Amino acid sequence: MKRRDHIILMADIVDSRKSDQNELMSTFKKLTAEVNLKHKKKLLSPITITLGDEFQCIVKDISKAVTLILELEEKLVVSQAGFRLRYVLYEGIIDTPINQDIAYGMLGEGLTKAREALENSKQTNNRYSFHLRKQQTAAALTASLSIYQSITDDWKLEKDHALISKFIELQDYKLVAAALGKTRSQIWKRHKNLKIEPYFAVKQVTQYIADQV
């Protein structure tokens, strides 16, 4: 079989030991199952939970992988999952045939290096790590998502979950005000304080960068 690069996406739960394990796993399984179902056509091998608090999958291309990351991030917010994910996107070689049913039983340098990168990323505060053949693309995506992370990590979801979820759903602050029965001026202030406009802007830029590969 010809050896070739594949796009490997791995992630793990940040500080998983601090959470209730049964509730965490239930939410994690539900989240990954929903994304697998919705984005089945984007995946060569489905999102598969491997070590309890980690998953891996093989994605068709970098653009689709970034779409999955952004989708997962918004689902974590809207579902009140109570945890965050740390991601590694690695472009590397898989020697064995791709398992289209479950992301198990595959071997190759790409998978080994991706796992090493995930372990190494635990020593940093950056939740997004890209290791791609095009290093400029990897650097641009890392920079873009570091801005994204600085916005979302500042959100106080315990207090503002309903409001932020509405912003994610409707985007327009006027529609959010109507949906929540608040004045436009009230919601505009929160829109500005929560950096909702920069949030959608950096999300758009991130996807654009990935689409150009």
VENLINWO-V14675 format. One record per pair of residues at least 6 apart in sequence whose ideal C-beta (glycine too) atoms are under 7 Angstrom apart, sorted by the first residue. I is the first residue (numbers start at 1). J is the second residue. Records with the same first field share a line. If there is no record, write none. Layout:
# VENLINWO-V14675
I=J / J
This chain:
# VENLINWO-V14675
1=97
3=93 / 95
4=93
5=91 / 92 / 93 / 133
6=58 / 92 / 94 / 110
7=58 / 59 / 61 / 62 / 65 / 89 / 91
8=56 / 58 / 90 / 92 / 110 / 111 / 114
9=56 / 57 / 59 / 65 / 68 / 87 / 89
10=54 / 55 / 56 / 88 / 114 / 115 / 118
11=54 / 55 / 85 / 86 / 87
12=53 / 54 / 86 / 118
13=24 / 28 / 53 / 83 / 85
14=83 / 84 / 85 / 86 / 127
16=24 / 53 / 83
19=82 / 83
24=83
27=79 / 81
28=49
29=49
31=72 / 75 / 79 / 81
32=47 / 49 / 55
34=75
35=47 / 68 / 71 / 72 / 75
36=46 / 47
39=68 / 71
42=59 / 60 / 64 / 67 / 68
43=57 / 58 / 59 / 60
44=58 / 59 / 60 / 98 / 100
45=57 / 58 / 98 / 99 / 100 / 103
46=57 / 102 / 103
47=55 / 57
48=55 / 56 / 57 / 102 / 103 / 104
49=55
50=56
56=103
57=103
58=98 / 103
59=65 / 68
62=132 / 210 / 213
63=210 / 211 / 213
65=89
66=141 / 206 / 207 / 210
67=207
69=87
70=203 / 207
72=85
73=152
74=168
76=84 / 85
77=157 / 164 / 165 / 168
78=165 / 168
80=157 / 161
84=127
85=127
86=121 / 122 / 127
87=127 / 128 / 129
88=114 / 117 / 118 / 121 / 129
89=130
90=110 / 113 / 114 / 117 / 131
91=131 / 132 / 133
92=108 / 109 / 110 / 113 / 114
93=108 / 109 / 110
94=106 / 108 / 110 / 111
95=107 / 108
96=106 / 107 / 108
98=106
99=105 / 106
117=129 / 131
121=129
126=146
127=149
128=142 / 145 / 149
130=138 / 141 / 142
131=138
132=138
134=213
137=209 / 213
140=209
141=206 / 209 / 210
144=202 / 205 / 206 / 209
145=206
147=202
148=202 / 203 / 206
151=195 / 198 / 199
155=164 / 194
157=164
160=194
163=190
164=194
166=176 / 179 / 180
167=176 / 191 / 196
170=176 / 179
171=200
173=184 / 187 / 188 / 191
174=184
176=187
177=183 / 184 / 186 / 187
